């Protein structure tokens, strides 16, 4: 996933809700420069943003079962890295099932258009 500096991007994480399985915890972690830190966690007690630099900038949909995608706003260059979405479900017999998916996010600064960009494309003449 590529995001533009100071813009926003969605890191996808979706699953099909199954009957008999309850989502226990959802967490997002960021791996950067060979260290991994959990940035977001949702459990019975609510949503927790665990890294202060992400407070007020990240959110995960609440009312859409199966959608655990991470919205990052006001992207900063250090937000680039490997984001892992981990969902843990509990089944009716109390066994736990874990699934995770990792997405690479790259934050880029918008490239300034070449100075000749004010010329109309020939198709518009």
C-alpha positions as CSV (number, residue, x, y, z in Angstrom):
1,X,0.0,0.0,0.0
2,X,1.4,3.4,-0.9
3,X,0.2,6.5,0.9
4,X,1.0,10.2,0.3
5,X,2.7,12.2,3.0
6,X,0.2,14.1,5.1
7,X,-2.6,12.2,3.3
8,X,-4.4,9.1,4.5
9,X,-4.4,5.5,3.6
10,X,-6.2,2.3,4.5
11,X,-4.3,-0.8,5.4
12,X,-6.7,-3.7,4.4
13,X,-7.6,-6.5,6.8
14,X,-10.9,-8.2,6.2
15,X,-12.4,-11.6,7.0
16,X,-15.7,-13.4,6.7
17,X,-17.4,-13.7,10.1
18,X,-18.4,-17.3,10.9
19,X,-21.1,-18.4,13.1
20,X,-19.9,-19.8,16.4
21,X,-16.8,-17.7,16.4
22,X,-16.5,-14.5,18.4
23,X,-13.8,-11.9,17.8
24,X,-11.7,-11.8,21.0
25,X,-8.9,-9.4,20.2
26,X,-7.8,-7.5,17.2
27,X,-4.3,-5.9,17.1
28,X,-2.2,-4.0,14.7
29,X,1.5,-4.0,15.0
30,X,4.2,-2.1,13.0
31,X,7.6,-3.5,12.2
32,X,10.2,-1.0,11.3
33,X,14.0,-1.1,11.5
34,X,13.8,-4.7,12.8
35,X,11.7,-3.8,15.8
36,X,8.0,-4.5,16.2
37,X,5.6,-2.6,18.3
38,X,1.8,-3.0,18.8
39,X,0.1,0.2,17.8
40,X,-3.6,-0.7,18.2
41,X,-5.5,-3.2,20.2
42,X,-9.2,-3.9,20.5
43,X,-10.5,-6.2,23.2
44,X,-13.5,-6.5,25.6
45,X,-12.4,-3.3,27.3
46,X,-12.5,-1.2,24.1
47,X,-10.0,0.3,21.7
48,X,-6.5,1.1,22.8
49,X,-3.9,3.1,20.8
50,X,-0.6,2.0,22.3
51,X,1.8,4.3,20.5
52,X,1.4,8.0,21.3
53,X,2.5,9.1,17.8
54,X,-0.6,7.4,16.4
55,X,-3.1,8.9,18.8
56,X,-5.8,10.8,16.9
57,X,-4.5,9.5,13.6
58,X,-5.6,5.9,13.4
59,X,-8.9,4.2,13.5
60,X,-10.5,0.8,12.8
61,X,-14.2,0.5,11.8
62,X,-16.4,-0.5,14.7
63,X,-19.7,-1.4,13.3
64,X,-18.7,-3.5,10.3
65,X,-18.1,-7.2,11.2
66,X,-15.3,-8.7,9.2
67,X,-13.6,-5.4,8.5
68,X,-10.6,-4.7,10.6
69,X,-8.8,-2.4,8.2
70,X,-6.6,0.3,9.7
71,X,-7.2,3.9,8.6
72,X,-4.1,6.1,9.0
73,X,-4.5,9.8,8.6
74,X,-1.9,12.6,8.4
75,X,0.7,10.2,7.2
76,X,4.3,10.8,8.2
77,X,7.4,9.4,6.6
78,X,8.2,7.2,9.6
79,X,4.8,5.5,9.2
80,X,6.4,3.4,6.5
81,X,6.9,-0.2,7.5
82,X,5.2,-3.6,7.7
83,X,1.8,-3.5,9.4
84,X,0.4,-6.8,10.7
85,X,-3.2,-7.3,11.5
86,X,-3.8,-10.1,14.0
87,X,-7.3,-11.3,14.8
88,X,-8.0,-13.9,17.5
89,X,-11.4,-15.6,17.7
90,X,-12.9,-17.8,20.3
91,X,-15.1,-20.7,19.2
92,X,-18.1,-22.1,21.1
93,X,-15.8,-24.7,22.7
94,X,-13.5,-21.9,23.9
95,X,-10.6,-22.8,21.6
96,X,-8.8,-19.9,20.1
97,X,-8.0,-19.3,16.5
98,X,-5.5,-16.7,15.3
99,X,-5.1,-15.3,11.8
100,X,-2.7,-12.6,10.7
101,X,-1.9,-10.7,7.6
102,X,1.0,-8.4,6.9
103,X,0.9,-5.4,4.5
104,X,3.8,-3.1,3.6
105,X,3.0,0.6,3.8
106,X,5.2,3.1,1.9
107,X,4.7,6.8,2.5
108,X,5.9,8.9,-0.4
109,X,6.0,12.7,-0.9
110,X,4.1,13.8,-3.9
111,X,6.4,14.3,-6.8
112,X,6.1,17.9,-8.1
113,X,4.8,17.8,-11.7
114,X,7.2,18.9,-14.4
115,X,7.1,22.6,-15.1
116,X,5.6,22.0,-18.5
117,X,2.5,20.5,-16.9
118,X,0.4,23.6,-17.6
119,X,0.3,22.7,-21.3
120,X,-3.0,21.1,-22.2
121,X,-2.8,17.5,-23.4
122,X,-3.4,17.4,-27.1
123,X,-6.7,15.6,-26.7
124,X,-8.2,18.7,-25.1
125,X,-7.3,21.1,-27.9
